[in-house]
């Protein structure tokens, strides 16, 4: 898969890592994202088109129900499993994937990225005709060319930056969530209005739909998964290990780490007071400690790792590695799970049974 990254993307990547902070800000101003809100979008374009939802999982259920409550009648497809039962319980008639692909004009493809290319090949592609639209909630399979729809088929992305459960809950409460919209090869601009209308139908334009690209969605998504979250996991484990080595009680450390909910409250305050503004909610001792030590947390070796992770994503090396892992039955994923669950933090969390249950209830 090497070579997936085009030259423009490569130079943009190099630019991002070599640029000064101010250069970054200036460029960001220059390419300020286009954001669409409810009033910018006309949903009439969906009136003459039949919408199909393939998959009734996290996103499928939320998007199907939101689209239905927005006044449309989506046709739902699911294989024979518990998700199919959920769709029936919610009042949908459930059909085979092939039938929905044959009968609708717009397919919202909402099954896991890992299984999409096989299902696309066997059950969707044979029924696609020119003018049909395939809508993804992630850029993965299109960016890495695991799915290459035929010419004439619209390929769009409506990717909520929100878990499915919240996509539904926010909609029901009259609220929205951010989402990325994009079109692949939309020379005559026919398909973007469909992406925007779908974004409105699921409730995203209440908060804002950002015009983006399949590539950008992959980059921001995988870079968070492979750099930001692993970094946070590793630092949390170090926090636990170092304090318990120094004789601190493992259950107290575990509670301080995440079960107290302070972590969640800090992230919430980042939204309400600003990423940096929330620091003012901490004592000055804390502010000084955080700001004076932050730079030490990014030594040059870490920056090398960060760049390597970015290169693996943009070149397609990670995609190839993950595809091979899946073909072998995911042995490394099982090993990594086994290994992490042996960490003393997992045991400490288990010992805190009652407190953990109360904490979980508070943040449900
Ligand atoms: P999920 O894991 O909830 O998908 C379950 C659904 O996929 C069920 O309907 C199940 O019957 C079906 N399914 C699973 N394997 C299948 C197979 N081999 N053949 C046919 N159907 C199969 O999926 P999720 O998390 O909703 O993801 C769907 C899409 O949304 C993906 O592209 C994902 O990247 C994207 N996305 C997911 C988010 C989330 O909240 N999980 C957030 C934003 C985007």
Boltz pocket constraint, residues with backbone or C-beta under 6 A from the ligand:
constraints:
  - pocket:
      binder: B
      contacts: [[A, 54], [A, 55], [A, 56], [A, 57], [A, 58], [A, 59], [A, 60], [A, 77], [A, 78], [A, 79], [A, 81], [A, 83], [A, 84], [A, 109], [A, 110], [A, 111], [A, 112], [A, 113], [A, 115], [A, 119], [A, 136], [A, 137], [A, 138], [A, 159], [A, 160], [A, 161], [A, 162], [A, 163], [A, 164], [A, 165]]
      max_distance: 6.0
